[in-house]
């Protein structure tokens, strides 16, 4: 398997695909320190932990490779079904029938008519 094929296999397996060009360079450096099989075995040991986390808490693949994270011990998977994320709360709020207003909680034009925005949203400008 060529290095490019190895990288593509790693890329498809990694749970957060961001910064592909930088990840490719880091992957090539990592192959000088560890075999492809060693890198993939390390990822496989950690994949359950990473996929149980919110996307924003999964390291970028470049970071994972540069920090030689394939050699980390697997972390325990913590599944807490009662944990609500900010995204969950926002989704529930925005899809509820009680929601009124725009993204800033201000009443929308649809709620108050087209003339409403002209008189109430001064954005810090005092009108006389």
C-alpha positions as a Python dict, from the first residue, in 0.01 Angstrom:
ca = {
    (1, 'X'): (0, 0, 0),
    (2, 'X'): (140, 340, -96),
    (3, 'X'): (183, 619, 160),
    (4, 'X'): (-101, 808, -6),
    (5, 'X'): (-330, 505, 27),
    (6, 'X'): (-223, 468, 389),
    (7, 'X'): (-303, 832, 456),
    (8, 'X'): (-645, 803, 290),
    (9, 'X'): (-720, 497, 506),
    (10, 'X'): (-622, 693, 817),
    (11, 'X'): (-822, 997, 700),
    (12, 'X'): (-1140, 794, 645),
    (13, 'X'): (-1104, 627, 986),
    (14, 'X'): (-1033, 944, 1185),
    (15, 'X'): (-1353, 1080, 1348),
    (16, 'X'): (-1282, 1449, 1282),
    (17, 'X'): (-1171, 1528, 932),
    (18, 'X'): (-1033, 1880, 929),
    (19, 'X'): (-711, 2024, 783),
    (20, 'X'): (-636, 1746, 537),
    (21, 'X'): (-322, 1903, 388),
    (22, 'X'): (-158, 1962, 725),
    (23, 'X'): (-268, 1616, 839),
    (24, 'X'): (-102, 1459, 535),
    (25, 'X'): (230, 1624, 622),
    (26, 'X'): (202, 1517, 986),
    (27, 'X'): (114, 1164, 877),
    (28, 'X'): (430, 1143, 667),
    (29, 'X'): (637, 1257, 969),
    (30, 'X'): (456, 1010, 1194),
    (31, 'X'): (545, 722, 961),
    (32, 'X'): (912, 792, 1039),
    (33, 'X'): (838, 725, 1408),
    (34, 'X'): (579, 448, 1388),
    (35, 'X'): (455, 196, 1135),
    (36, 'X'): (124, 244, 960),
    (37, 'X'): (-12, -58, 1147),
    (38, 'X'): (100, 94, 1479),
    (39, 'X'): (-71, 426, 1404),
    (40, 'X'): (-393, 255, 1299),
    (41, 'X'): (-387, 22, 1602),
    (42, 'X'): (-355, 326, 1829),
    (43, 'X'): (-647, 493, 1654),
    (44, 'X'): (-858, 179, 1680),
    (45, 'X'): (-793, 162, 2057),
    (46, 'X'): (-913, 521, 2097),
    (47, 'X'): (-1194, 543, 1841),
    (48, 'X'): (-1474, 450, 2083),
    (49, 'X'): (-1363, 724, 2321),
    (50, 'X'): (-1342, 987, 2048),
    (51, 'X'): (-1674, 900, 1890),
    (52, 'X'): (-1843, 929, 2232),
    (53, 'X'): (-1731, 1292, 2259),
    (54, 'X'): (-1874, 1603, 2099),
    (55, 'X'): (-1695, 1685, 1773),
    (56, 'X'): (-1537, 2001, 1914),
    (57, 'X'): (-1350, 1798, 2178),
    (58, 'X'): (-1189, 1555, 1933),
    (59, 'X'): (-836, 1670, 1846),
    (60, 'X'): (-763, 1766, 1488),
    (61, 'X'): (-585, 1483, 1308),
    (62, 'X'): (-271, 1697, 1275),
    (63, 'X'): (-263, 1745, 1652),
    (64, 'X'): (-327, 1375, 1713),
    (65, 'X'): (-38, 1280, 1484),
    (66, 'X'): (206, 1550, 1600),
    (67, 'X'): (151, 1454, 1964),
    (68, 'X'): (203, 1084, 1888),
    (69, 'X'): (-139, 1012, 2035),
    (70, 'X'): (-140, 663, 1881),
    (71, 'X'): (70, 562, 2183),
    (72, 'X'): (-182, 699, 2439),
    (73, 'X'): (-368, 460, 2663),
    (74, 'X'): (-735, 427, 2567),
    (75, 'X'): (-961, 650, 2773),
    (76, 'X'): (-1278, 516, 2933),
    (77, 'X'): (-1592, 586, 2733),
    (78, 'X'): (-1832, 791, 2940),
    (79, 'X'): (-2185, 771, 2817),
    (80, 'X'): (-2429, 982, 3011),
    (81, 'X'): (-2764, 986, 2839),
    (82, 'X'): (-2896, 1256, 3074),
    (83, 'X'): (-2625, 1505, 2970),
    (84, 'X'): (-2766, 1784, 2758),
    (85, 'X'): (-2534, 1975, 2533),
    (86, 'X'): (-2575, 2340, 2444),
    (87, 'X'): (-2661, 2231, 2091),
    (88, 'X'): (-2936, 2001, 2224),
    (89, 'X'): (-3083, 2281, 2435),
    (90, 'X'): (-3072, 2527, 2143),
    (91, 'X'): (-3233, 2276, 1907),
    (92, 'X'): (-3514, 2206, 2155),
    (93, 'X'): (-3571, 2577, 2211),
    (94, 'X'): (-3575, 2668, 1844),
    (95, 'X'): (-3809, 2386, 1748),
    (96, 'X'): (-4056, 2439, 2032),
    (97, 'X'): (-4388, 2611, 1962),
    (98, 'X'): (-4310, 2866, 2233),
    (99, 'X'): (-4016, 3018, 2043),
    (100, 'X'): (-4063, 3380, 1946),
    (101, 'X'): (-3796, 3612, 1819),
    (102, 'X'): (-3480, 3615, 1621),
    (103, 'X'): (-3137, 3475, 1708),
    (104, 'X'): (-3090, 3744, 1972),
    (105, 'X'): (-3424, 3683, 2142),
    (106, 'X'): (-3575, 3998, 1991),
    (107, 'X'): (-3929, 3982, 1858),
    (108, 'X'): (-3936, 3918, 1487),
    (109, 'X'): (-4112, 4114, 1212),
    (110, 'X'): (-4353, 3828, 1163),
    (111, 'X'): (-4470, 3863, 1524),
    (112, 'X'): (-4518, 4240, 1519),
    (113, 'X'): (-4559, 4357, 1161),
    (114, 'X'): (-4325, 4529, 916),
    (115, 'X'): (-4312, 4866, 1097),
    (116, 'X'): (-4188, 4712, 1420),
    (117, 'X'): (-3819, 4686, 1333),
    (118, 'X'): (-3795, 5048, 1216),
    (119, 'X'): (-3890, 5193, 1555),
    (120, 'X'): (-3763, 4944, 1810),
    (121, 'X'): (-3419, 4830, 1696),
    (122, 'X'): (-3203, 5137, 1734),
    (123, 'X'): (-2880, 4939, 1794),
    (124, 'X'): (-2749, 5197, 2036),
    (125, 'X'): (-2855, 5501, 1831),
    (126, 'X'): (-3074, 5737, 2029),
    (127, 'X'): (-3371, 5867, 1832),
    (128, 'X'): (-3559, 6183, 1922),
}
